[in-house]
Amino acid sequence: MSEVRERRANWWRVFGAPIVIGVLSLAGLLSALLAGDPGRYFAWFGVGLPIAIVVWAYCRK
């Protein structure tokens, strides 16, 4: 039973961050299309977050 829990925890460590980033990016794109002025600000955040993470990871190397 502990092996199953370990696999689930390992799966979340590997795929957790990309899933969260993808969901935030998708939410940003949808808010740009569907929401009015407040949606624009969240859209900039949601779409800019993956770019900022890539730049941060590149500079970290």
C-alpha positions as CSV (number, residue, x, y, z in Angstrom):
1,M,0.0,0.0,0.0
2,S,2.8,2.4,0.7
3,E,4.2,1.8,-2.7
4,V,1.0,3.1,-4.3
5,R,1.2,6.3,-2.1
6,E,4.8,6.8,-3.1
7,R,4.0,6.5,-6.8
8,R,1.2,9.1,-6.4
9,A,3.4,11.5,-4.5
10,N,6.2,11.0,-7.1
11,W,3.7,11.6,-10.0
12,W,2.6,14.9,-8.4
13,R,6.2,16.0,-7.9
14,V,6.9,15.4,-11.6
15,F,3.7,16.7,-13.2
16,G,2.3,19.1,-10.5
17,A,4.1,22.3,-11.5
18,P,3.4,22.0,-15.3
19,I,-0.3,21.2,-14.7
20,V,-0.6,24.3,-12.4
21,I,1.2,26.5,-14.9
22,G,-1.0,25.2,-17.7
23,V,-4.2,25.8,-15.8
24,L,-3.2,29.4,-14.9
25,S,-2.2,30.0,-18.5
26,L,-5.5,28.7,-19.8
27,A,-7.4,30.7,-17.2
28,G,-5.5,33.8,-18.3
29,L,-6.4,33.2,-22.0
30,L,-10.0,32.6,-21.2
31,S,-10.2,35.7,-19.0
32,A,-8.8,37.8,-21.8
33,L,-11.5,36.6,-24.1
34,L,-14.5,36.5,-21.7
35,A,-13.9,39.0,-18.9
36,G,-13.9,42.8,-19.3
37,D,-11.3,45.1,-18.0
38,P,-10.5,43.2,-14.8
39,G,-9.9,40.1,-17.0
40,R,-7.1,41.9,-18.9
41,Y,-4.9,42.2,-15.8
42,F,-5.3,38.6,-14.9
43,A,-4.7,37.7,-18.5
44,W,-1.3,39.5,-18.4
45,F,-0.5,37.6,-15.3
46,G,-1.7,34.2,-16.5
47,V,0.0,34.4,-19.9
48,G,3.2,36.1,-18.6
49,L,3.7,33.6,-15.8
50,P,5.1,30.7,-18.0
51,I,7.4,33.2,-19.7
52,A,8.7,34.5,-16.4
53,I,9.3,30.9,-15.2
54,V,11.3,30.0,-18.3
55,V,13.4,33.2,-18.0
56,W,14.0,32.4,-14.3
57,A,15.0,28.8,-15.0
58,Y,17.3,29.9,-17.9
59,C,19.0,32.6,-15.7
60,R,19.4,30.1,-12.9
61,K,21.5,27.8,-15.0
